[in-house]
């Protein structure tokens, strides 16, 4: 009897498993191991719920890869804080500029960790992923990768808005590209007499003359005997007012055997510049040496080395005297307000100052 019980136990071994009772394994290598029933149900339920939502992969990625500040997908460069939160280049520089104006530490809007150009890094994987996400053309609603939509809008889209070829003669027509050909065949501007289009030509000529005058002025200054330029680095300081204001100042530099410096301010006529969206910078040239006779100079500011700020150069003129050692504040000719934020986001401002001494 004991032998029979032993043989029965040998022929029907008991299999112990951590899985549920429904799980079975008939092969030693586990090739036929079945997934637990509860896990199967959970997986199928999640799949059904996803299908029920009907949410596209692109829409879910838009929510994951969007900027934490503006909640839009980044257009080009993407930065991330030390905890991985994403910011587009415009919002990132705006946060740094706001912190500079308020004299505060710039922080990530999500986790409040410190952010700066040294602490944050670019996320190239997100930039590439975003460039491949589809977007609708604003004119024809065609779905295109984001990396190709600009080329499509400027060169290929048949619904893009264009102006008449005879706009310079005064035609005000504007419409989709595919209608431009039929319009130009019927446009009345080519058939008009010179006297009828003279006014429009005069406006364009005036604008062209102003641009040519500016460049000729610069070329004329290059013929002066006394010319010098200095690459300056302006550092931030605060005023002693109750509500402190930000200003930048360069170190002293030598030009025409005199000592000079440059000062810049940000929205100087505003009490709280940090609350203003449209920002501008003004600068003045200061003579630190004593002079006994008037000294007239022309000067202009352009982009300094290793700086990507876009400046439209303008020539300014001032006569320094014994009692007038500071020029009036002039607007720094930046392209737009975004360039001002780009300057404020940096620790210093790098400019090149060119001086021309007017001969007596």
KEDO-789526 format. One record per residue (C-alpha): chain; y, z, x. Coordinates in steps of 0.1 Angstrom, whole numbers, plus 2048, in hexadecimal, padded with zeros to 3 digits. Each point is the difference from the previous one (the first is absolute). Layout:
("A",(Y,Z,X))
...
***
This chain:
("A",(800,800,800))
("A",(818,808,81C))
("A",(7F8,7DF,811))
("A",(808,7ED,7E0))
("A",(822,811,7FC))
("A",(808,7F8,824))
("A",(7F8,7DB,7FD))
("A",(815,7FE,7E0))
("A",(81E,80F,812))
("A",(7FB,7E8,81C))
("A",(7FE,7E1,7EA))
("A",(81F,80A,7EB))
("A",(81B,80D,818))
("A",(81F,80F,7F1))
("A",(820,7EE,80B))
("A",(81F,817,803))
("A",(822,7EF,7FF))
("A",(824,80A,7FD))
("A",(806,7E5,7E6))
("A",(7FD,804,7DB))
("A",(7DE,7FE,7EF))
("A",(807,7DD,7F6))
("A",(801,7F4,825))
("A",(7DF,7F3,80E))
("A",(7F6,7F4,822))
("A",(7DF,7EC,804))
("A",(805,7F4,824))
("A",(804,815,81F))
("A",(81E,7EC,80C))
("A",(812,807,7DF))
("A",(804,7DB,7F8))
("A",(7F9,806,7DB))
("A",(815,81F,7FD))
("A",(813,7FF,7DF))
("A",(823,80D,7FC))
("A",(804,820,7EC))
("A",(806,7FA,7DC))
("A",(820,814,7FE))
("A",(80F,7ED,81D))
("A",(7F7,7DF,7EF))
("A",(811,80B,7E0))
("A",(81F,80A,813))
("A",(802,7DF,812))
("A",(7FB,7EC,7E1))
("A",(81A,814,7ED))
("A",(81A,7FB,81B))
("A",(7F9,7DB,801))
("A",(803,7FD,7DA))
("A",(821,814,801))
("A",(80E,7E9,81B))
("A",(7F7,7E1,7EC))
("A",(80E,810,7E1))
("A",(822,805,811))
("A",(801,7DC,809))
("A",(816,808,81E))
("A",(801,7E6,81B))
("A",(7FA,808,825))
("A",(823,7F3,809))
("A",(810,818,7E7))
("A",(7EE,81D,80F))
("A",(809,7F6,823))
("A",(824,7FD,7F6))
("A",(800,824,7F7))
("A",(7EF,80A,820))
("A",(814,7EB,819))
("A",(822,804,7F0))
("A",(81E,811,811))
("A",(801,826,7F8))
("A",(826,7FD,7FC))
("A",(808,7E1,7EB))
("A",(7DC,7FC,7F3))
("A",(801,7DA,807))
("A",(7E9,7EE,817))
("A",(810,7FC,823))
("A",(80E,7DE,808))
("A",(7FA,800,826))
("A",(7FE,81F,817))
("A",(7ED,81F,7F4))
("A",(804,822,810))
("A",(7EB,81F,7FA))
("A",(806,825,806))
("A",(7E8,816,814))
("A",(7ED,806,7DF))
("A",(7FC,7DB,7F8))
("A",(81A,7FC,7E4))
("A",(80E,7DD,800))
("A",(825,7F6,800))
("A",(810,7DD,801))
("A",(818,7F9,81C))
("A",(81F,801,7E9))
("A",(7F7,822,7F1))
("A",(7F6,80E,822))
("A",(822,7F8,810))
("A",(812,80C,7E1))
("A",(7EF,822,803))
("A",(809,803,825))
("A",(824,7F5,7F8))
("A",(804,81A,7E4))
("A",(7F3,81B,817))
("A",(818,7F6,81B))
("A",(81E,801,7E8))
("A",(7F5,822,7F1))
("A",(7F8,80E,823))
("A",(7DD,809,7F4))
("A",(7DD,7F9,80B))
("A",(7F1,7E1,7F1))
("A",(7E0,807,7ED))
("A",(7E5,7ED,7EE))
("A",(807,801,7DA))
("A",(7DB,807,7F9))
("A",(7F4,81A,819))
("A",(822,80B,80F))
("A",(7F4,7FC,823))
("A",(81A,7F5,81A))
("A",(806,7DA,804))
("A",(811,7ED,81B))
("A",(7FC,7E0,813))
("A",(7EC,812,81A))
("A",(7E9,814,7E8))
("A",(7F9,7E3,7E8))
("A",(7EC,7E1,807))
("A",(7FB,7DE,7F1))
("A",(7E1,7FA,7EB))
("A",(7F5,7DD,809))
("A",(7E2,801,7EA))
("A",(815,807,7E1))
("A",(819,7E5,80A))
("A",(7E4,7E6,802))
("A",(7F0,80C,7E0))
("A",(820,7FE,7ED))
("A",(808,7DD,80D))
("A",(7DF,7F3,7F0))
("A",(806,810,7DE))
("A",(809,7E7,7E5))
("A",(823,7FF,7F1))
("A",(80F,7E9,7E6))
("A",(81A,7E7,80A))
("A",(820,80C,7EE))
("A",(807,7DC,7F5))
("A",(7DF,7EF,7F6))
("A",(7EA,820,7FD))
("A",(7E5,7F1,817))
("A",(7EA,81A,811))
("A",(804,7FF,826))
("A",(7F9,816,81E))
("A",(81F,814,809))
("A",(800,7F0,823))
("A",(804,7DD,7F1))
("A",(818,807,7E3))
("A",(820,7FB,814))
("A",(7F5,7DE,80D))
("A",(7F6,7F6,7DC))
("A",(822,80B,7F2))
("A",(815,7EE,819))
("A",(7EC,7E0,804))
("A",(7E5,7FA,7E6))
("A",(809,810,7DF))
("A",(80A,7E6,7E6))
("A",(812,81B,7EB))
("A",(816,80E,81C))
("A",(825,800,7F9))
("A",(814,7E7,814))
("A",(824,7F3,800))
("A",(80B,7DC,7FD))
("A",(802,7EC,81F))
("A",(825,7F9,7F8))
("A",(809,825,7FE))
("A",(818,7FB,81D))
("A",(814,7E8,7E9))
("A",(802,81A,7E4))
("A",(7E1,7FB,7EC))
("A",(7F6,822,7F0))
("A",(7DD,7F5,7F4))
("A",(7E3,818,808))
("A",(7DD,7FC,7F3))
("A",(7DB,7FD,809))
("A",(7F6,7EA,81D))
("A",(7ED,7E7,7EA))
("A",(820,7F8,7ED))
("A",(816,7FA,81E))
("A",(7F6,7DC,804))
("A",(808,7F5,7DC))
("A",(821,814,802))
("A",(80C,7F0,820))
("A",(7FA,7DE,7F1))
("A",(817,809,7E3))
("A",(818,816,814))
("A",(824,7F4,7FC))
("A",(80D,80E,822))
("A",(7F7,7E2,816))
("A",(814,7E9,7E8))
("A",(81F,815,801))
("A",(81F,7F7,814))
("A",(80B,812,81F))
("A",(81D,811,7ED))
("A",(7E8,80F,7E7))
("A",(7EA,811,819))
("A",(81C,809,819))
("A",(803,825,7F4))
("A",(7DB,807,806))
("A",(802,7F0,823))
("A",(81F,815,809))
("A",(7ED,820,7F8))
("A",(7E3,7F7,817))
("A",(818,7F4,81A))
("A",(814,821,800))
("A",(7E0,814,804))
("A",(7F4,7EA,81C))
("A",(822,803,812))
("A",(7FE,826,7FE))
("A",(7DE,800,811))
("A",(80B,7E7,81B))
("A",(820,814,806))
("A",(7EC,820,807))
("A",(7EA,7EF,819))
("A",(81C,7ED,810))
("A",(813,821,803))
("A",(7E2,80F,813))
("A",(7FD,7E1,816))
("A",(825,803,808))
("A",(7FD,824,80A))
("A",(7E5,7F7,819))
("A",(81A,7ED,814))
("A",(814,820,806))
("A",(801,80D,824))
("A",(7F7,824,7F8))
("A",(7E0,803,7EC))
("A",(7E7,81D,801))
("A",(7E3,80C,7EB))
("A",(7EE,821,7FD))
("A",(7DE,809,7F1))
("A",(806,820,7EE))
("A",(7EA,81B,7F1))
("A",(810,814,7E4))
("A",(7F2,822,7F8))
("A",(803,813,7DF))
("A",(818,81E,7FC))
("A",(80C,815,7E2))
("A",(824,809,7F7))
("A",(80C,824,7FD))
("A",(809,7FC,7DB))
("A",(7F3,817,7E5))
("A",(7EA,7E2,7F5))
("A",(7F7,7F1,821))
("A",(801,7DB,804))
("A",(7EC,7EA,818))
("A",(811,7EB,81B))
("A",(7F4,7EF,81F))
("A",(811,7FF,822))
("A",(7F9,7EF,820))
("A",(805,80E,823))
("A",(81E,7F6,814))
("A",(7FF,7DE,810))
("A",(817,7ED,818))
("A",(811,7DF,7F8))
("A",(820,7F1,80F))
("A",(803,81F,816))
("A",(803,816,7E1))
("A",(7E9,819,7EF))
("A",(7F5,7F8,7DC))
("A",(7E8,80B,7E5))
("A",(7F3,7F4,7DE))
("A",(7FE,815,7E0))
("A",(7EE,7F6,7E0))
("A",(7FF,810,7DD))
("A",(7EB,7FA,7E1))
("A",(811,7FD,7DE))
("A",(81D,814,80E))
("A",(814,7FF,7DF))
("A",(7E3,80F,7ED))
("A",(7FC,826,7FD))
("A",(7DA,7FE,7FF))
("A",(7F5,7E0,811))
("A",(7DB,808,7FB))
("A",(805,7FC,7DA))
("A",(80D,7DC,804))
("A",(7E7,7E3,7FF))
("A",(817,7E6,80F))
("A",(807,80C,823))
("A",(817,7F2,81A))
("A",(80B,80A,823))
("A",(822,7FF,810))
("A",(80A,803,824))
("A",(81E,804,816))
("A",(808,7FB,825))
("A",(810,81E,811))
("A",(813,7FE,821))
("A",(7FC,820,813))
("A",(815,7F8,81F))
("A",(826,803,801))
("A",(814,7E0,801))
("A",(825,7FA,807))
("A",(803,7DD,7F2))
("A",(7F1,7F0,7E1))
("A",(7DD,7F1,804))
("A",(7F4,7E6,7E6))
("A",(7DB,7F9,7FE))
("A",(7E9,7EC,7EA))
("A",(7DD,80F,7FA))
("A",(7E0,7F9,7ED))
("A",(7DF,811,7FA))
("A",(7DF,7EF,801))
("A",(7DB,80B,800))
("A",(7F6,814,81F))
("A",(7E0,7FB,815))
("A",(7E0,80B,7EF))
("A",(810,802,7DE))
("A",(7F7,7EB,7E1))
("A",(81F,808,7EB))
("A",(810,7E1,7F2))
("A",(826,7FF,807))
("A",(818,7E4,7F7))
("A",(819,801,81D))
("A",(825,803,7F8))
("A",(81D,801,818))
("A",(819,81C,7FE))
("A",(822,805,811))
("A",(814,81E,808))
("A",(81D,809,817))
("A",(7FB,822,811))
("A",(81F,814,809))
("A",(807,821,80F))
("A",(801,811,7DE))
("A",(7E7,7E8,7EF))
("A",(7DF,805,812))
("A",(7E9,7FB,7E2))
("A",(7FA,7E0,7ED))
("A",(7FD,801,7DA))
("A",(7DD,803,7F2))
("A",(7F1,7DD,7FB))
("A",(7E1,7F8,7EB))
("A",(7E2,7FB,816))
("A",(7F6,7DC,7F4))
("A",(7DC,807,7F6))
("A",(7ED,7E7,7EA))
("A",(7F9,818,7E4))
("A",(7FB,825,7F7))
("A",(7DB,7FF,80B))
("A",(80C,7FA,824))
("A",(815,820,7FE))
("A",(7E0,813,7F6))
("A",(7EE,7F0,81D))
("A",(81B,80D,818))
("A",(800,823,7F1))
("A",(7DA,802,803))
("A",(802,7FD,826))
("A",(809,81D,816))
("A",(81C,7EC,811))
("A",(814,7E1,7FA))
("A",(7FE,7E5,81A))
("A",(81F,7E8,800))
("A",(80F,7E8,818))
("A",(826,801,801))
("A",(813,7E2,80F))
("A",(825,805,80A))
("A",(81A,7E6,807))
("A",(821,80A,80F))
("A",(81D,7EB,7F4))
("A",(815,7F3,81D))
("A",(824,80A,800))
***
